[in-house]
């Protein structure tokens, strides 16, 4: 497969729009560059420069792309499309579902869900809450009532499949202070409380994601004081990566509170310590006094798997940090246009956009990227396609830089002038 030319048809619609625009930029540059090389230099020795009307056309194309992306998120626009399922876009559902099912089941469900969720686009959040409370929660209860190893293994496999999407749903939850409407006190109370049920089932300790990610990672931005910073490591070393993962797994419970204490944030340090340790104590009590086997499959395996997954992902997100300017959001993180990150994990691929504005809604990232495209190009930010954060980490461990180069989507003339060699 030609990684440089391949465009995954399973990308979300917004990603296809963005990638089409970036490929158009590359084609325009190559055509202009080829034309300028074919012409002789003028008497001053300067080559023919890009014609003004080409820049005007590019600007018009960029504005049209941004308008198209904005329309998808605007409930007042006829092109508005909420996300109902991570697997399928609305366009696919309209054409593939039986008309009766679409009209009498899906459309009423969307209308109902839009009254429940906080943002009109986020019907998918309610869909997934229904999913977790109709599968994960009952399955966990059944394991404690009547444990079998077959059920335990199947439960863990199911949770492993859910965890990526769930974690990025919670990522939206902690950044926006919830995902459901605040107008109804009962719904809002559920929005506040449901993570205390579902988080441990998917490997999260209570509130630790909030304190580590919001109050720590986004404050330090992968800089030298960030406990999860990659800058202290050789990012293509398996030994360094193993140290990075194991340090997080076994020491975060004490390192994070100590970080807050060092910075005079004693209340946050105590809260981070309390919630992390109270989760461990609860799991230990379930193991010791209720059912050890069920606890292993319901809580311990998801906890270990998530901790490893978080560090594998964070390594991929920040492995290409610029050592000269490690705190730059544009130079310490990357952008991925891929199915795993953006279709199944709520546009997690737009990590640079997220660091530029941590409270930006996940559906707004593609349009925000387009608006800041020139800034990305000027700062030599990195954009990749056909690769997710896990494979980014894997390819770094393999030192397969040619593969990574083939996945790079050059933005700006500086990157477009580069070759694989």
N, C-alpha and C positions, 0 to 999 in steps of 0.2 A: 504493500500500500504506500502510495506517495503521500507522506504526512504533510508536506507543504501544500499540496493541492486539495487534499481531502477535506470535505465539509460534512460533518455528521448530520444526516437528515433528522436525527432525533433531538437535536438541540431545541431549546425553547424558541418560540417565535422571535422574541426580542433579541436573542443571541444570533439568530440567522440574519436579522436585519443589521445588527452591528458588524458581524463578520463580512457580510456582503459589502458594506460601506468600506471597511478596512481593505478588503481585496480590491475594491475599485480604486482606492488611493494608491495601492501598490502598482496596479496596472497602469494608472495614469503616470506615475513616476517613471516606470520602465519605458513607457512609450515616449515620454518627453526626453528622458535621458538618452534613449536610442536615437531619437531625432537630432538631439544636440550634438551627438558624437559623429553623426553622418554629415554634418555641415562643417565647413572649414571655419577656422578661427578668423575673426576679423583682424583688421590691421593692428589693433591694440593687444592682440593675443588672447582676447576673452572669448569664451564660447557663447553661443546663443542662449539667452536666458529664457525661463519659462514665460510664456505669453500671459498678459494680464487677464485675458478672457478665460484662461484655464483656471486661474485662481478663483475668479468669480463663479465659474461653474461648480467648482469644488465646494465653495461656500454655500451655494444654493442647494447642492446635494446634501450637505451636512445639515442644514436647517430643515430640509424635508425629512431626513432621517430622524432628527430629534422630535419633530412634530408627530411623526408616525409612532414613535415610542411613547410619547406623552399621551397620545390618544388611547393607547391600550390601557392606560392606568386611570383615565378620567371617566368617572361614572356618568357624566353629562354628555359624553361623546358617543356617537353611534358605534364607534370602533372599540369601545370599552370591553375588556374581557377579564373577568375574575379568574383566579386560579382555583379550580375545584378539586382536581387530583394532580399529584406531582407527575404522574405518568403521561397524562394526555392534556393537550391544550384544548381550549373551547372549540376551535375550528375543527379539530379531529372529532370531538364529541358530536358536534352538529351534523357532520357528514356520515359518521359511522353508527351512531345510535339509531335504533328504530324510532321513527317520528313520534309514536305514542309515548315511548319511554322518555324521550327528550322533552316533549311538551308537558306531559302530565306528572313526571317524576323529577327530572333534573331541574327544569326551570323553577317549579315551586320550591324545591330544596334550596336553590341558589337564593331565591327571594327571602326565604326564611333565614338562611344562614347569614345573609348580609345584615340582618337586624341583630344578630348575635355577636358577630366579630367586630373588632374595633375599626378595621380598615376594609372598605368594600371589596378590595381585591382578594382578601384573605379567607375566602370560603374554605380553602384547603385546610386552614388551621382547625376549623370545627370538624371537618371530615376526619382529620387525624386524631382529634380527641375522641370522637366516636370509635375510631379504630382501636386505640389503646385501651379504652375502658370496656370494650367488648371482647378483647382478646388477651392483652397482657395481664390486666388485673384479674379476671376470672381464672386464667391459667395459673397464675401465681398462687391464688387461693386454693385451687384444686391440688397443686403440688404439696401444699402443707397439709391438706386433708387426706390425700391418698397418693403418696409418692411412688412413682416408677421411674426407672432410669430412662426408658424410652421417652416418656413424657418430659423428663428433665432435659434431655438432649434436644428434643424438638422445641421446647420452650426457649432454650438458649439460642438455637438457630434463628427462631422467630425474632427474638430480641436483637440479635446481631444484625438482622436485616432491617429492623426498625431504627437502630440507634443513630445512624447518620442523619436521617431526616428529623428525628426527634430532637437531636442535639441542636440542629440549626433552627428548629422551631423555638426551642428554649433560648437560643441566641437572640432571636427576635424578641422574645418575652422579656429577657433581662435588660435589653437596650431600650425597649419602649415602655417598660413598666406594665406589661401585660399584652394579651392578644385579643381579649374579648371586650365587649362594650362596657363602659363605666356607667351608662345610664340606668341600668338595672342592678340594684344592690345585690340581688341573689346571684346573678351571673358574674358580677364583679368579685363577689366573695369566692365563688368557685374558681375564677381566674387566679386569684391570689393563692388558694389552697391546693389546687390540683397537683402542682409540682411536688408537694410533700408526699404524695402518693406515688406518682409516676417516676420521679427522678431516681430514687434508689433502684427501681425495677430496670431502668436503662443504664445503670452504672454511675449515676451522678450522686455525689454526696450533697446533703441539704445546703443550699445557698452558696456552696463553694465556687460554682461557676460564676456567680455574680461577683463575689469578692475578688477572685483571681483575675477574671476577664475585664470587668468594668472598672473596679477600683484599683487594679494593679497594672494589667497588661496595656490597657488603653492610656493609662497615665504615663507609662514608661516607653511605650511604642517600640518594643524590641531593642531599646537602648541598653547601655551597660548595666543599669539597675534593674532591668526586667529579669525576673527569675527564670522565665522561659526564653530568654534571648538566645539566639544562635551565634551571636558574634564572638563568643569566647571559644567556639569550637571550630575544628576543621570540618567543613560541612559535607565532605565526601569520604569521611572516615567512619567505618563501622564501629570502631572502638569509641570514638567520640559520641556517636549517635547512641550507642548502648549506655554510656555514662549519662547522657542527657535524659533518656527515658527512665532509667532506674532512679536517678536523682529525683525526678518529679514523682515517681510512683511511691517512693519510700520516705521522702523528706518534705514534701509540700505541706504536710499537716503542721510542721513546725516552722518551715522557712517563710511561709506566707505571713503568719502572725508576727514573726520577728521582723519582716520587712516593714509592716505597718508600725511596729514599735519604734524602729529606727527612724521613721519619718514623723514620729510624734502623733500617729493616728491610733491611739490606744484603744478606743472604742471599736474601731474596725478590726484591729488585731484580735481583741477578745472575742468578737462575734465570729470571725473567721475560724478561730480555734475551737470555739464552742460547737459550731455547726459541723465542722469536719469530724471532730472527736465524738460528738454525740451520734453521728451516723455509724462510726466504727463500733461504738458501744452497743448500739441497737442491733447491728448485724451479729456481733459476738453473742449477745443475749439470745437471739433467735437460733444461732448455731448451737449454743450450749443447752438451752432449756426447751426449745420447741422441736426443731427437726434439722439436724446438721446437713443431711443430704439435700433437702429442699433449699436450704439457705445457700449452699454452694451454687446451685443452678439458678436460683432466683436473684441472688444478690452478689455473691463473690465473683463468679465468672464474668457477669456484666461489668462489675467495677474494674477488674483487671483489664478486660478488653478495651473499655472506654479509655482508661488512663494511657494505655499504649497507643490507641487510635488518636487521641488528642495530641500526643507528642509527635507521632508520625506526621499528622496533618500540619501542626505548627512548624515543624522543621521544613516541610515543603513550602509553606507560605512565606517563611522568612529566611530560607537558606541562602538566597542570593542578595543578602543585605550588603549595601555599599559601606565598606569599612571606613571610608573617608567622611561619610555623612550618615551614620547608623540610625539617627533619629528622624531622618527624612521619611515621611510616609510614602513618598513616591519612589524612594530608592531602597527601602527596607522590606517592601512587600511586593507581590506580583498580582497580575490579573490573569485568570484562566477563563477561556471560553470553551467549556466542556460540559458534557451531559451530566456526569456524576455530581459536579459541584453546583451547577446552575439549575438543572431540572429537578434533581432529587434533594438538593440541599439549599434551596431558597437563595440562589445567586451568591453562594459563598465564594464563587470564583472571582467575584469583583472585590477582592480583598483590599486592594489599594483604595478604591472608592470608599469602602467601609472605614478604613483608617482615616481618610480625609474628613469624613463626617460619620462618626459612630452611630448617630441617631437617624441616619438616612434609612428610609424604609427599603426593604429588600427589593421590591419591584421597581424602585426608582434608580437602581444602580446603572442599568444600561444607558438610560438617557443622561445621567450624571457623567458617565464615562465619556459619552459623545461630546457633551458640553466642555469637558476639560481635556479633550483629546490633544489640543495643542500644548497644554501644560505638561501632559504625560510625555509628549514627544520632546519638548525642550529639556525636561529633566531626565530624559533617557529611561523612563519607566519601562518595565518589561511586561509584555503581553504574550501569552501562549494559547495554543488551541490543541485539541486532541490529546490532552493529558490532564490528569487530576493531581491533587496534592500528594496522594499516596504514591502514585507512579513517579512524581517529581522526586520524592525521597528515594524511591527504589533506584531510579536512574542515576541519582547522585552517588548512591552507594556503589553502583556498578561503574561509576566514572564514565558513563556513556554520554558525553557532552555533545556528540554529533546528533544523537537522538533529540536531545533538548533543543539544539539549534534548529533542527527540522520542524520542531513544534512552535518556534518563535514566530510571532506575527509582527513584522517590523512596522513601527510607527515613526513618522518623521524621516527626513532625508538622511540623517546620520545613520540610522539603523538600516534604511533601505539600500544604502550604498555598500553595506557589508555583504560578504559571501560566506558560504559554509567553510571555506578554506581560511 
